[in-house]
Amino acid sequence: MNAALEHGQAESGDATGLGRIVEPGTIDVSHGPILYLEDVTVQFDGFRALNQLNLSIDHGELRCVIGPNGAGKTTMMDVITGKTGPRNANVSGRVFLGQTIDLMRMTEPRIAQVGIGRKFQKPTVFEQHAVWENLELAMQADKRWWSSLRARLTATGHRRIEETLALTGLEAEAYRPAGLLSHGQKQRLEIGMLLMQRPQLLLLDEPVAGMTDEETMQLASLLNGLRGSCSMMVVEHDMEFVAALAGAAGKVTVLAEGSVLAEGTLDSVKRDERVIESYLGR
C-alpha cells in the first residue's frame, strides 16, 4: 500500500489531485486489485457483523458473493461505501480502492464521487420522469435535478444516453414514465443510471430479488455485457443467476459469520462441506 497513506496522509481524493470525479485510468490498479479489504471488523453492541474480513476484487472482475442471512454481506457493502465507518460504528481494518485511495478516511458522498456506484435491492428511480430523463439526471454534471432538466443536452450526452438505453434494453421505453416500468425494467434503469456516472466499481445487492426468470436472465446478460468496462461485486441468493454470472471459471466468495468461509469457482464452493453445512444444505 502507499506509504504516505499509511502515515496519515489526508483524504486520498484530495491529496492525489483526483478532483471531484475519478476518471477511468486514475485509480491505481497496477498491482491487480481495484478493491482491497484487510482485517475488517465491525461491531455493533458487542456483536461482530464482520470479523477480520479479508477480500480483494481484481480490476475488471465480476465477483459473486453468496452466504446465509446475517453473514455480513450488506455490512461489507456499507463499509466499502462509507455508510458504516469509523465515524458512526466500531470499525477497524483497511479498505482501499486501488493502491492509494483509503476509503476508511472518506465520507459516503466522497466515496460515491471517486468511482463506486451502489445499487440496493429496491430500485430507486424518478417515477414521474421519463426513462430518458432519469438517465439524463444521473449524468456527471450539475446534480441539482431542476437545473439538470433545463440544461441543454450536448451531442456527447445524447449519445451516451442512447448507448445506455441500448445496453439496458430500454430503447422502446425511453419516453415512458419510469413509474410504469416493470420491476425488472426499473432494476435495469437504475443500473443504467449508475452507469451514466461512469463508476469504476459497481456494487449490486440482491439485484434479482422479486424478478421473473426471464427478467433474471435479462439482467445476467446485461451484467455479463459490462465485463471489462467496470469491476463488479454482486451479492445474491439466486444460484441460477450466480451460475449465469460466474460460469465455469469465475470466482465466487462465500461469507459466513462475518468472514470468508470459502472462495473459488461455483462448482468448487458448492462441493465444500463447510458451505453445504452453513448455507446450501444437503
C-alpha positions as CSV (number, residue, x, y, z in Angstrom):
1,M,0.0,0.0,0.0
2,N,1.0,3.6,-0.4
3,A,3.4,4.5,2.4
4,A,2.2,8.1,2.6
5,L,-1.4,7.0,3.3
6,E,-0.1,4.6,6.0
7,H,1.5,7.5,7.8
8,G,-1.6,9.7,8.0
9,Q,-2.0,11.3,4.5
10,A,-5.2,13.4,4.1
11,E,-8.2,12.2,2.3
12,S,-6.8,10.5,-0.8
13,G,-9.2,12.0,-3.4
14,D,-7.9,15.5,-2.5
15,A,-4.3,14.6,-1.7
16,T,-3.7,12.9,-5.0
17,G,-5.3,15.6,-7.0
18,L,-8.1,13.4,-8.4
19,G,-10.6,16.3,-8.4
20,R,-14.4,15.9,-8.0
21,I,-14.8,12.8,-10.1
22,V,-12.3,10.0,-10.7
23,E,-11.9,9.4,-14.5
24,P,-11.1,5.9,-15.9
25,G,-7.4,5.1,-15.5
26,T,-6.9,7.4,-12.5
27,I,-7.3,4.6,-9.9
28,D,-4.0,2.8,-9.4
29,V,-4.7,-0.8,-10.2
30,S,-1.1,-1.6,-11.1
31,H,-0.9,-4.4,-8.6
32,G,-4.2,-6.0,-9.9
33,P,-6.9,-5.4,-7.3
34,I,-9.3,-2.5,-7.6
35,L,-10.8,-3.2,-4.1
36,Y,-8.9,-4.5,-1.1
37,L,-10.3,-5.2,2.4
38,E,-7.8,-6.3,5.1
39,D,-8.8,-7.5,8.6
40,V,-12.1,-5.5,8.5
41,T,-14.1,-5.9,11.8
42,V,-17.4,-4.2,12.5
43,Q,-19.0,-4.5,15.9
44,F,-22.5,-3.4,16.9
45,D,-23.1,-3.5,20.7
46,G,-20.7,-6.4,21.1
47,F,-21.9,-8.3,18.0
48,R,-19.3,-8.8,15.3
49,A,-21.1,-8.2,11.9
50,L,-17.7,-8.5,10.2
51,N,-14.9,-10.5,11.8
52,Q,-11.4,-9.8,10.4
53,L,-12.7,-9.9,6.8
54,N,-10.1,-10.2,4.0
55,L,-11.2,-9.9,0.4
56,S,-9.9,-8.4,-2.8
57,I,-11.6,-7.8,-6.2
58,D,-9.4,-7.6,-9.3
59,H,-9.6,-4.8,-11.8
60,G,-12.3,-5.7,-14.4
61,E,-13.6,-8.7,-12.4
62,L,-17.2,-9.7,-11.8
63,R,-17.3,-11.3,-8.3
64,C,-20.3,-13.0,-6.9
65,V,-20.7,-13.1,-3.1
66,I,-23.1,-15.6,-1.5
67,G,-23.8,-16.7,2.0
68,P,-26.6,-17.1,4.6
69,N,-28.6,-14.2,6.0
70,G,-26.6,-12.5,8.7
71,A,-23.3,-13.4,7.1
72,G,-22.2,-9.8,6.8
73,K,-22.7,-9.2,3.1
74,T,-24.7,-5.9,3.4
75,T,-22.5,-4.7,6.2
76,M,-19.4,-5.3,4.0
77,M,-21.0,-3.1,1.3
78,D,-21.9,-0.5,3.9
79,V,-18.2,-0.3,4.9
80,I,-17.0,-0.1,1.3
81,T,-19.4,2.8,0.5
82,G,-18.9,4.7,3.8
83,K,-22.4,4.1,5.1
84,T,-20.8,2.3,8.1
85,G,-17.3,3.6,9.1
86,P,-15.2,4.8,11.9
87,R,-17.4,7.9,12.2
88,N,-20.5,6.0,13.2
89,A,-19.5,2.5,14.3
90,N,-16.8,0.4,15.9
91,V,-14.9,-0.4,12.7
92,S,-11.3,-1.5,12.3
93,G,-9.1,-2.7,9.4
94,R,-8.3,-1.2,6.0
95,V,-10.3,-0.7,2.8
96,F,-8.6,0.6,-0.3
97,L,-9.8,1.4,-3.8
98,G,-6.8,0.6,-5.9
99,Q,-3.4,1.2,-4.3
100,T,-3.8,4.7,-2.9
101,I,-7.4,5.6,-2.1
102,D,-8.1,4.9,1.5
103,L,-11.9,4.6,1.7
104,M,-11.9,4.4,5.5
105,R,-10.8,8.1,5.6
106,M,-13.6,9.3,3.3
107,T,-17.2,10.3,3.7
108,E,-20.1,8.5,2.0
109,P,-20.7,11.2,-0.6
110,R,-17.0,11.4,-1.4
111,I,-16.7,7.7,-1.9
112,A,-19.6,7.9,-4.5
113,Q,-17.6,10.6,-6.3
114,V,-14.4,8.6,-6.5
115,G,-15.9,5.9,-8.7
116,I,-18.0,3.5,-6.6
117,G,-21.7,3.0,-7.5
118,R,-24.0,1.0,-5.4
119,K,-27.4,-0.5,-6.1
120,F,-29.7,-1.5,-3.3
121,Q,-32.4,-4.3,-3.5
122,K,-35.3,-1.9,-4.1
123,P,-35.0,0.2,-7.3
124,T,-34.8,3.9,-6.8
125,V,-35.8,5.9,-9.9
126,F,-37.6,9.2,-10.6
127,E,-41.0,7.6,-11.3
128,Q,-42.7,10.7,-12.6
129,H,-40.0,11.4,-15.2
130,A,-39.4,9.5,-18.4
131,V,-36.7,6.9,-18.6
132,W,-34.6,9.2,-20.8
133,E,-34.8,12.0,-18.2
134,N,-33.8,9.6,-15.4
135,L,-30.6,8.8,-17.3
136,E,-30.0,12.5,-18.1
137,L,-30.4,13.4,-14.4
138,A,-27.9,10.7,-13.4
139,M,-25.1,12.1,-15.7
140,Q,-21.9,13.6,-14.3
141,A,-22.9,17.2,-14.3
142,D,-24.8,19.6,-12.1
143,K,-26.6,17.3,-9.7
144,R,-29.4,19.7,-8.9
145,W,-32.2,18.0,-10.7
146,W,-34.1,21.1,-11.9
147,S,-31.1,22.8,-13.5
148,S,-30.1,19.4,-15.0
149,L,-33.5,19.1,-16.7
150,R,-33.3,22.6,-18.0
151,A,-29.7,22.4,-19.2
152,R,-29.1,21.8,-22.9
153,L,-28.0,18.3,-23.6
154,T,-24.8,18.0,-25.6
155,A,-24.3,15.7,-28.5
156,T,-22.0,13.6,-26.4
157,G,-24.5,13.4,-23.6
158,H,-27.2,12.5,-26.1
159,R,-25.1,9.7,-27.5
160,R,-24.3,8.3,-24.0
161,I,-28.0,8.1,-23.1
162,E,-28.8,6.3,-26.4
163,E,-25.9,3.8,-25.7
164,T,-27.2,3.2,-22.2
165,L,-30.7,2.7,-23.4
166,A,-29.5,0.1,-25.8
167,L,-27.3,-1.6,-23.2
168,T,-30.1,-1.9,-20.7
169,G,-32.7,-2.9,-23.3
170,L,-34.9,0.1,-22.6
171,E,-34.8,1.8,-26.0
172,A,-38.6,1.2,-26.6
173,E,-39.3,2.7,-23.1
174,A,-37.2,5.8,-23.5
175,Y,-40.1,8.3,-23.2
176,R,-42.3,6.3,-20.8
177,P,-42.6,7.4,-17.2
178,A,-40.3,5.3,-15.1
179,G,-43.2,4.5,-12.7
180,L,-44.9,2.5,-15.4
181,L,-42.0,0.1,-16.0
182,S,-42.0,-3.5,-14.7
183,H,-39.9,-4.3,-11.7
184,G,-37.1,-5.8,-13.8
185,Q,-37.1,-2.8,-16.1
186,K,-36.8,-0.5,-13.1
187,Q,-33.8,-2.5,-11.9
188,R,-32.1,-2.2,-15.3
189,L,-32.9,1.5,-15.4
190,E,-31.3,2.1,-12.1
191,I,-28.2,0.2,-13.2
192,G,-28.2,2.4,-16.3
193,M,-28.4,5.5,-14.1
194,L,-25.3,4.3,-12.2
195,L,-23.5,3.6,-15.5
196,M,-24.2,7.2,-16.5
197,Q,-21.9,8.2,-13.6
198,R,-19.1,6.1,-15.0
199,P,-18.4,4.0,-11.9
200,Q,-15.1,2.1,-11.7
201,L,-16.6,-0.3,-9.2
202,L,-20.3,-1.3,-9.2
203,L,-21.8,-2.9,-6.1
204,L,-25.1,-4.7,-6.6
205,D,-27.1,-6.0,-3.5
206,E,-29.5,-8.8,-4.5
207,P,-30.4,-7.2,-7.8
208,V,-32.8,-10.0,-9.0
209,A,-35.0,-10.2,-5.9
210,G,-38.6,-10.2,-7.0
211,M,-37.8,-10.7,-10.7
212,T,-39.3,-13.3,-13.0
213,D,-37.0,-15.9,-14.5
214,E,-36.9,-14.0,-17.8
215,E,-36.1,-10.7,-16.1
216,T,-33.3,-12.5,-14.1
217,M,-31.7,-13.8,-17.3
218,Q,-32.0,-10.4,-19.0
219,L,-30.1,-8.8,-16.1
220,A,-27.5,-11.6,-16.2
221,S,-27.0,-10.8,-19.9
222,L,-26.6,-7.0,-19.1
223,L,-24.0,-7.6,-16.4
224,N,-22.1,-10.1,-18.5
225,G,-22.0,-7.4,-21.2
226,L,-20.4,-5.0,-18.8
227,R,-17.4,-7.2,-18.2
228,G,-14.2,-5.2,-18.7
229,S,-15.9,-1.8,-18.7
230,C,-16.1,-1.7,-14.9
231,S,-15.4,-4.0,-11.9
232,M,-18.5,-5.5,-10.2
233,M,-19.4,-7.2,-6.9
234,V,-22.8,-8.9,-6.9
235,V,-24.4,-10.2,-3.7
236,E,-27.1,-12.7,-4.5
237,H,-29.0,-15.7,-3.2
238,D,-30.4,-16.8,-6.6
239,M,-28.0,-19.6,-7.5
240,E,-29.1,-19.8,-11.1
241,F,-28.3,-16.1,-11.5
242,V,-25.0,-16.7,-9.8
243,A,-24.2,-19.5,-12.2
244,A,-25.1,-17.3,-15.2
245,L,-22.6,-14.7,-14.0
246,A,-19.8,-16.9,-12.6
247,G,-19.8,-19.5,-15.3
248,A,-17.2,-22.3,-15.1
249,A,-14.2,-20.2,-14.2
250,G,-15.5,-17.1,-12.3
251,K,-14.6,-16.7,-8.7
252,V,-17.3,-16.9,-6.0
253,T,-16.8,-15.8,-2.4
254,V,-18.9,-17.3,0.4
255,L,-19.3,-15.3,3.6
256,A,-20.4,-16.7,6.9
257,E,-20.3,-15.1,10.4
258,G,-18.6,-12.0,9.1
259,S,-15.6,-13.6,7.3
260,V,-14.7,-15.5,4.2
261,L,-15.8,-19.2,4.5
262,A,-14.7,-20.3,1.1
263,E,-13.6,-18.9,-2.3
264,G,-13.3,-20.4,-5.7
265,T,-15.3,-21.5,-8.7
266,L,-19.1,-22.0,-8.1
267,D,-18.7,-25.8,-8.6
268,S,-15.8,-25.9,-6.0
269,V,-17.6,-23.9,-3.3
270,K,-20.8,-25.9,-3.9
271,R,-18.9,-29.1,-3.1
272,D,-17.3,-27.5,0.0
273,E,-18.6,-29.3,3.1
274,R,-18.5,-26.1,5.2
275,V,-20.6,-24.2,2.6
276,I,-23.1,-27.1,2.4
277,E,-23.4,-27.1,6.2
278,S,-23.8,-23.4,6.7
279,Y,-25.6,-22.3,3.6
280,L,-26.6,-24.6,0.8
281,G,-27.9,-27.6,2.8
282,R,-28.0,-31.2,1.6
